[in-house]
Amino acid sequence: MKVKDIGEFALIERIAEIVEHADERVILTIGDDTAVVRPTESGYSLLTTDLLVENVHFTLDTINSWQLGYKSIAVNISDIAAMGGLPNYAVISLAMDPETDVDQIEDLYRGMEDASIKYGLRIVGGDVTKSEKLIINVALLGEVEEENLCRRSDAMVGDVIMVTGELGASAAGLRLILNPEIALKVKEAGALKRAHFLPEPRVEPGRILASLGINAMEDISDGLVSEVKHICEASSVGARLFLNKIPVAKGVDKVATLTGERAIDIAISGGEDYELVFTAPKELNGLVEKAMTAIGTRVAAIGEIVDISNGIKVIDWSGEERPLEVSGYTHF
């Protein structure tokens, strides 16, 4: 059955059946002119949006509908996590070819709903229209306490630069997806591809880090070096990154060998890891490590914030210091 066979309103009814679940905060949801939700009692509201366009951000030949739905929600939640916040509500705008199978759209929303339930989000509305390509726009509302809000502009000279998790898995996974002939040679291929298809936003670590009093924080969507540059520019500081301290995900080295690259380049420039990079006063190091260990999240100190006059530098394994060459994803 195609979308054109059932029409807009029947499609919306099917979507509503997938995303509806009890939530006392929601007064009106899908079916009225607008959703109505209870405001947060204190703190700040967080608003973010993300646009995914077929053949720009994804291809339907390499990702299934459930995975695409899950990822479209997860990457938005990651923006909320980077501010130290919690996700609350989302509205989804969807443009599709009328010849699209209804099952494909339902699977897309099942993926969205599974991600939403996992992270305490509620899909409360949206819009649908026709297009030659599949276009997904997620607008998300979250909240954060005033004292826990993390900005990219709050890094201080003397801060330690730290990251959660390991880097490079998603970028390596994408290389395997686009070059399936080499995937058979990589033992970790399944885990690497999963990292690309199903990112896990760091909501709980973000909440804990914010409560500990870290300074600046960002999620790693466009690549570590790109995010560090954003923090430095916003905070008017410089940075030194130690390449030998950057945690590289298992299997990235094998992928790099097969593609003629360096594993460290994939790790620092590949993007879509959705880990957190943050800066913290040195005296918080022990608390941060203890808190992350308690929830099973790896954390590594990979550099330091320095005066802006020093610029942004990397220190390689030989100890040589050189200017950072920024390479990350850009839209234009």
Secondary structure, DSSP 8 states (H G I E B T S, - for coil): -BHHHHHHHHHHHHHHHHH----TTEEE-TTSSS-EE---SSSEEEEEEEEEEBTTTB-TTTS-HHHHHHHHHHHHHHHHHHTT-EEEEEEEEEEE-TTSBHHHHHHHHHHHHHHHHHTT-EEEEEEEEE-SS-EEEEEEEEEE-GGG---TT---TT-EEEEES-BSHHHHHHHHHH-HHHHTT-TTHHHHHHHHHS----HHHHHHHHHHT---EEE-SS-HHHHHHHHHHHHT-EEEEEGGGS-B-TTHHHHHHHHT--HHHHHHHS-----EEEEE-GGGHHHHHHHHHHTT--EEEEEEEE-GGG-EEEE-TTS-EEE---------
